Structure formats: C-alpha cells, structure tokens
Amino acid sequence: MAQAPFSTIEAFRALLSDAPGADEAARAGAAARNGQLTKPPGALGRLEDLAIWYAGWRGDARPQIDAPQVIVFAGNHGVTARGVSAFPAEVTVQMVANFNAGGAAINQLAKAFGATMDVVALELDRPTADFTQGAAMSEAELVAALAAGWVAVDPRADLLVTGEMGIGNTTSAAALAHALFGGAPEDWVGRGTGVDDTGLALKAGVVAEGLAANPGAVGDPLEALRCLGGRELAAMAGAIARARIERIPVILDGFICSTAAATLERAVPGALDHAVAGHVSQEPGHGRVLGALGKAPLLSLGMRLGEGSGAALAIGVLRGAVACHSGMATFAEAGVSDG
C-alpha cells in the first residue's frame, strides 16, 4: 500500500497549505458554456453553479462523473465508557461486518448512484482514550489515522464521499465543534443513536469536561482533532485533504463528517473549497457547522444515519447537474434562437 507523504502534523498542515486551487480556465469555460445552453438564464438554479464548480475542480469545461468513491471509516471511542451512546461499542464491529456484507443503507445508496465503496476499520480493538481524562490520541496516532484516510482515496476517482461508523462519535464531534466554533456545549450535542433527555444532558457535561481536560484544543484545529476526535474523524479529514491535492470534488456528509472536515478549513482557510454539503441532518449542531463553513446543503430530508448516506444520496444531484451541463445542446447546436 502507498504511504502518505507526511509523518508529522506540521508536515500535513504544510501539504494542506500548498494544495492547488481550482482550474480557473476550466471554470470560465464551463461558465461560458452554461450561458449558451438551451434554457433561460439561471433556469436550473443551483445545478448550474454546481456544474461550474465541479468543472473547475476537474479541469474540464465539459466534465463527466464516471467514478465516484465512497469510503466508510470506522473507529471506537474511549469516551463511550461515560455512557454517552444508546448502543454499546461492540456495535461498531458488527456494523463493519454489515458494510462488508453489503447490508447497510450506504451499500444500497452507493450502488444506486454508481459509486465504488470501501470500508476502512481503524484499530477497533483499541479505542481512543477517554478525552475527559486527556487527549484522545497521541500525535503518532493522529498522523496514522490521517494517513489511513489519505491512502484510502483512489486517485482515479472523480468524486469522493466519506462516511463513518463509531459508537460515541457524535459526542466526539460535538466536543470538536465546541472547540472549533465556541458557544455552549448544549449547542452541539444531539441525540445521536437515540439517547433520551438524561443522556443528552450527560453528553453536554462530557463535552464540557473534554474541553476542560484539553485546553490546547481551543485555537489549534488539528490539535483539537487530536485531543477530541477519533480515528475515523481524522481519517475522513485525511481523505478530504488528499482529494484536494488530487482535485477530486467532495460531497460532505452529516455532523460528524462536516465537523471533521471543518478542522481543515479552520487550519487553512479555503481548504474546503473543493467540497459541497450533501445534506443537513437532524443533529442540531450540523446546521450550525455548515453555517460557520458557509456551505448550503443540497438536501434536507431529516436524516441522521451517518455512514455517508446523505452525501451518497446527493451524488444523484451532482450527477444531474453535470449531465445537464455537459449533455445539453447549446442554442447554436440545436438551431434554437436565443432571443
């Protein structure tokens, strides 16, 4: 297996800082083509903007989507010992088996929208440390998780969705969002896998304890990821960073994915310019994260499953946008008067 081109957090940060931008010539060409298609100006709404955005990142004014990749990362969290989830940690292992057997929702959605799907389990027998007692991961553990995400990306892919599975990871994401964006712990916690009101209050308390135990997490987004995140969150961040280097557009999934990705944007502004938000979930913190990132979701369907499911569903929206852009005739080609 290929190795990631970094062995320290600072080397990863430097790669992110030096990442390429979109191809402006391709973007301009796509915008010009959009203005000539057989439709009234702006009639396809956001689909037009999506197609132009996608064209710029792929370096092709008339692109196609032929090879979407979905990667589901799985990790376990020491903070589950605090009783923050309605399910035991063993469910992570069981769901990974379900993914590999093709039985989960994300399997069906990936298949429906023509995406390959990979599952990457990250040391499930060795949970991260309980972040209420100190950092969840050492620097070496964070680097290893970022690298696992980096190497999981197929450079031949032309669209990436990252999903996750990890009992306790909505609590990890809430603590991470609290470190990144401030506010109160209650602003970021949600019911996750279905905790009751008592469980919700417990989660808020655990988030507060996590920040108190890791004061260095405030002000340094990658340090926040190390202290409060999980291996699967870090792996998603690593994969999304690799996609930027390869100019592969990304569709972000729910609260956990979006918060993991936010560490990149907070570390290097503009680091998520190659990403759109697939949906807004029922987790109350998700809309707040997307608002802070300036990402308007493509879908709002009341989903809260994770796994990459909302983003995978949004592959269909982006496919539709690109199909219209690249497949429609121009006025000249169709012999239609443009007024």
N, C-alpha and C positions, 0 to 999 in steps of 0.2 A: 504494500500500500504506500502511496505517496506520502511524504511528510509535509507538514505545514512549514512555511518559510519564516517562522518565528519561534523563539524559545523563552521569551520573557514578555511580560505585559507591555513594557515600553516598546519593544520591537513590534508587537501587534498594533499598538497605538500609532507608531510611525507608518506602518503599512496603510492604516486607515487614513491617515493624514495625506498620504501621497496617492490615494486612489484616484483613478481617472473620472472625469465627468462624462456627460452625455456627448454624443457626436452632434454638434450644432448644425453641420451641413445636412445631415440626415433629418434632423428635426425640422429645419427650414424647408427641406424638400417635401417632407410629409405635410407640413402646414400649407404649402403651395398646392399640393395635390388635393388636400381636403377642400380647398377653395374652389376646385374645378369639378367636384363630383356632382352627380345628377340628383341634387337635393337643394332645398333652400338653405341659405347660410345658417349654421347652428342648429339645424333641424334634428340632428342626432344627439344634441346636448353633450353630456359628459363623455359619451362614447367617442366623440371627435377628439377631445383633449386626451383621453386615454390612448387612442391610437397614435397620436403625435408623440406623446410621452414615450410610448413603447418603441416607436421607430427611432427616436433619438438615442435610446439606450442600446438598441440592437445595431445601430449604424446603417440602417436600411430604410429609405423613404417609403418603401412599399413592402413591409415585412410580412412574415407568416409566423404562426405559432405551431410548431411541429413537435416539440419535445419538452413538455412541462415535466418537472420533477417535484414530487412531494417527499419530504423526509420527516419522519416522526422520531424524535429523540425522547428517550425515557431515562429518568433518574429518580433516586429516592432521597428523602429529606429527613435529617435527624430531628427537625422540629416537629415531626408527626408525633413524637413522644409526648408532646404537650396536649394532645387530643384535639388538634385543630381540624381534623377531617372526619367526615361521617363514615369513611371506609378505612380499613387497615392497610398498611404499607404493602402487604403481600399482593394487593390488587394490581400494583404496577407490573409485577412479573406476570401475573395472569393475563393482563391486557396486552402485554408484549406478545405473548403466545397467540392471543386472538388476532392481533395485527398480522403476525407471520402466517396465520392460517387463513387470512382473508376475510375474517368475520366481523370486522368493526365498521362503523359508519364511514370512516375515512377511506377504507378499502373500496367501498362502493362508489364514493364520490370521485376518487382518483380514477377509477375505471371509467366512470361515466363521462369524464372530461378528458380522457386520453392521456393521463399522466402516469409515468412510472412512479412506483412507491418504494422507498427504502425505510427500514426500521433500524435504528441505532440505539442499542441498550448500553447505558453508561454505568458500569460497576454497580449494578443493582444490589449486590450483596454487601456493598459498602456505602451506606448513606452518607450524605454530607453531615457535618457537625451541627448540633443544635445552635442556631445563630443567636439565641437568647443568652448563650454562655460564652460567646466569642465568634470569631469568623467561621462561616460555613465551610470555606475552602482555604487551603494554603495557596500561595502564588503558583506553585507547581501544579496543583490540582486544577486551578482555574485555567492555566495555559493548556493543560492536557484536554480539558473539556472544549475550550475554544478551538483547539487543533482538530479534535474529533469532528466538530461541525464543519470546519474548513475543508477537510479531506473528503467529507461525505458528499460534497457538491460535485455533480458531473459537469465538467466544463463544456460539454456539448449540449447541455440543457439550454433552452431559450426562455424559461420561466421557472421561478422557484417558489414553492410554498414550504414553510417549516411549521411543523406541529409538535406537540409534546404530550407526554404522559408521565405523571409523577404525583402520587398521593401527597398532599401537603403543599403543592406548588402554587396554589392561589395565595396562600399565606406568604410564601417566599416572594411572589410577585408584588403583593401589597406592601411588604416591607421595603422592597426595592423601589417601588413607585413613591413611597413616602420619603425615602432618601433623595430621590431624584427631583421631586416636584414639591415637597413640603406639605403643608396642610396638616390635618389631624389624622391619626391612624384610622379613625372611623370613615374618613373619606375614601379609603382604598380597599377596605375589606368587603367581601361579598359572601354569599352562601356556598360558593364553590360546588362541591359534590352534594350539597344539601344540608348543611348544618342548621340547627334551629337558632332562636334568638340568643340563647345562652352561649351556644357555640360561636355566634357572631361576635358577641362581647369578648369572649375568650381570644378570638383571633385578633381583635383590636388591641387587647392587652399584650399579646405576644409580639405584635408589630412594634408597639412602643418599647417593649423590653429589648427587641432586636436592635433598634437604633441606639438605645442607651448603652448596650453592650459593645456597639461598634461605631463610636463617634466619628471615626475616619471615613465612614461610608458617605457622609454628607460632604459634598464638594468635589468628589472624585468619582465619576460614574463607573469606571472599571473597578475601582476599589469597592464600590457599593455592590457590584456584581459578585465580587469575590466574597465579601462578608455576608451578604444577604441572599444571594442567588442560589441556584442549584446547577448541577452538571448539565441538565437538559436546557436550562435557560442560557447558560454560557455557550453550549453547543449551537443553539439557534443563532445567537449573536455571531459566533464564528462563521456559520454558514452564510448568514446575510452579508457579512463583511467580504467573504470570498466571492459571493455573487456580484458585489460592487466591483471588485477587481476584474472579474470576467465580463462585466457589463451585462449581467443577466438580471432582468427585472424581477422584482419580488412582490408577492402579494402577502401582506401581513395577516395573521390570524387574530385570535382573541386577546384577552387581557394579558395573559402570560407571555405570549409571543411578542405583543406590542411593547410590553414593558422591558423585556429582554432587548429588543431592538432599540428602545429608547436610550439604552446605555451608550450605544454607538453614536447616536445623534447628539447626546449631551457631551460626549467625549470630543467629537469632531463635528461641529455644525455642518449640515449638508450631507452627512454620511448616509442618510436615508432618502436621498433624492431619487434613488432607483427603486423605491418601494411605494406601493399604494396600500391603503387599508381595505381588506376584503369585506369586512363587516364590522358592526358594533354589536357586542354581546350583551347579555343581561347582567354581567358582572358590573356593578356600579362604577368601579374605577376605570373601566375600559374607555368609556366616552371621554372621561377626563384626560386620560393618557393621549388619546387621539387628538383631542382639542389642543393639548400642550404641544403636540408634534405638528399641528396644522394639517392633519390627514382627515379628509372627509370620507366616511366609509361608503363602499359601493352598495352594501346590502344592510338591512336591519330586519332580522327575522326572529328575534327573541332567542337566538341560540346561545348555549353556554357549555357546549360539549368539550371544546378543545380539540386535540388531535390534528389540528389543521383543517377542520371540517368547514368552517365558514369561508376560509380563504380558498379551499379547493372548490367550493361552490362558485365562488367569484371568478374562477378560471373561465367559466362559461361567459361571464360578462365581458371579460377582456378578449376572449376569442371572438365574440360577436363584434366588438369594436374594431379589432384588427381585420376581421373578414370583410366588414363593410368598407373599411378604408382601402384595403388592398384589392378587393374584388369588384367594387362598383365601377361602372364606366364614368368617364368624365363627360361633360357636355359635348365636347368635340368628338369623342369616340362614339357617342350614342346618336349624334346628329340631332341633339335637342338644343333648342335655343335657350341660352341662359339669361335672356332679357336684355 
